[in-house]
Amino acid sequence: MKIVFRPPNFNCQVSHKGRTSQTKSWVLCYAQDENEAKTVLETFGYITHQVKPYDFEAAWRVEAKAEFKRAAQVIQPLVAAGRRPVYEAKPGQPPPDYRFQDKLWSQLKVHLMILFHNKCAYCESDFTDVGMGDVEHYRPKGRVRDAPQHPGYWWLAYEPTNYVPSCRPCNQFFKKDLFPLMQGSPRIQLIQADLQQD
């Protein structure tokens, strides 16, 4: 079955059932109407307090495009100069060239789990708790272990069609930053057309 990214159309204030702390948070989801949104979120153990219509293009996508432009201003010149950008802070090392803004893709975690029927995109295990899953970049954003000189598919860091929900073992122990290709396939270093699209 092919999974197609469908933008979320509701922003919902929720809290977890059965937890002593009833901290409320906002999650994005797609549903036909408010009642369906509440029903779907209940399957993840949420109590829904508010459901508001959400314009993905005018909200999330605008913020993601602005962050992509900031990333491009830093990363493009480094890649053009033949240097692999540094994205993570390491003890005793200079600060990173650019820090990815994970809050953007984190906002889509519940939404992605709903799209993937509450299953890990790799092993298909069920998520028993949203907290046990990650938003995984299918094409690794920061580096590609199979190609040490590759700058990573950084231009897809804020592209939701590059996101899949993953259980923590698959994301953090198995897939990590691997992205193997068939033997002889060229690895894309940079897609100029993608960078020029608005």
PAPA-142111 format. One record per residue (C-alpha): residue in one letter; x, y, z. Coordinates in steps of 0.25 Angstrom, whole numbers, plus 2048, in hexadecimal, padded with zeros to 3 digits. Each point is the difference from the previous one (the first is absolute). Example, Ala and Ser with C-alpha at 12.3 -4.5 7.8 and 13.67 -1.06 7.14 Angstrom:
% residues 2
A8317EE81F S80680E7FE 
END
This chain:
% residues 198
M800800800 K80580E7FC I80080A80B V7FD80E7FB F80380C809 R7F3807803 P80280E807 P7F980180E N7F4808801 F7FD80180F N80880580C C7FC7F980C Q80280280F V8027F3807 S8057FA80D H8037F1803 K7F67F7806 G8047F980D R80C809803 T80180780D S80580C7F9 Q7F58067F7 T8098097F8 K7F98057F4 S8078017F2 W7FD8037F2 V8017F57F5 L7FD8017F1 C7F77F57F9 Y7F87FE7F4 A7F17FC801 Q7F38027F8 D7FA80880C E80280380F N7F97F3805 E8097F87F7 A80D807805 K7FB7FD80F T7FE7F27FD V80D7FE7F9 L80880780B E7F97F780A T8077F47FA F80D806804 G7FC80280E Y7FC80E7FF I7F5808807 T7FC80B7F6 H7FD80E806 Q7FF8097F4 V8007FE7F1 K80380C7F7 P8018007F0 Y80E8017FC D8068067F3 F80D7F87FD E8048087F5 A7FF80D807 A8067FC80D W8097F4800 R8058017F2 V80380F801 E8087FE80C A8077F47FA K8038087F3 A80680B808 E8097F6808 F8047F97F3 K80580E7FB R80880280C A8067F37FF A8048027F1 Q80780D803 V8097F980A I8027F27F9 Q8008037F1 P80D808801 L8077F6808 V7FC7F57F6 A8048087F5 A80E802806 G8017F1802 R7FE7FF80F R7F67F7807 P7F8809809 V8007FC80F Y7F27FF806 E8027FB80E A80880680C K80B7F8805 P80880280D G80D8087FE Q7FC8037F1 P7FB80D7FA P7F1802800 P7F97FA7F4 D7FE8077F3 Y7F17FE800 R7F67F980A F7F47FA7FA Q7F3804807 D7FA7F3804 K7F4807806 L7FA8017F2 W8007F27FD S7FC7FC80E Q7F38077FE L7FD7F67F5 K8037F3809 V7F17FD804 H7FB8037F2 L80A7F77F9 M7FD7F580A I7F18017FC L8048007F1 F8087F3802 H7F57FA808 N80780080D K80C7F87FA C80F8027FF A8038027F1 Y80C7F6801 C7FC7F4809 E7F1803800 S7FF7FE80F D7F4807807 F80380C808 T7FB7FE80E D80380E804 V80380C7F7 G80C803809 M8077F37FB G8008057F1 D80980A7F9 V7FE8087F3 E80B7FA7F7 H8068077F4 Y7FF7F57F5 R80C8077F9 P80980480B K80180F802 G80E801806 R8097F67FB V8007F37F8 R8087F5807 D8017F87F2 A80780D7FA P80880780A Q80380C7F7 H7F18027FE P7FA80D807 G7F37F9803 Y7F38027F9 W7FF80D808 W7F78067F6 L7F57F6804 A80180380F Y7F3808800 E7F97F87F5 P7F57F7806 T8007F67F4 N80E7FC806 Y7FA7FD80D V7FB7F2805 P7FC7FC80E S80B7F6806 C8017F980D R80C804808 P8077F27FE C7FF8027F1 N80480E7FF Q80B80180B F8067F27FE F7FD7FB7F2 K7FD80A7F6 K80780C806 D8078087F5 L8017F47F6 F7FA8027F2 P8067F57F7 L7FE8017F1 M8007F57F6 Q80E7FE7FB G80480A7F5 S7F580A803 P80580E801 R7FE80780D I7F980E7FF Q80980A807 L7F680C7FE I7F48037F8 Q80180E7FB A7F18007FB D7FC7FC80E L80780C806 Q7FA80A7F6 Q7F27FB802 D7F8809809 
END
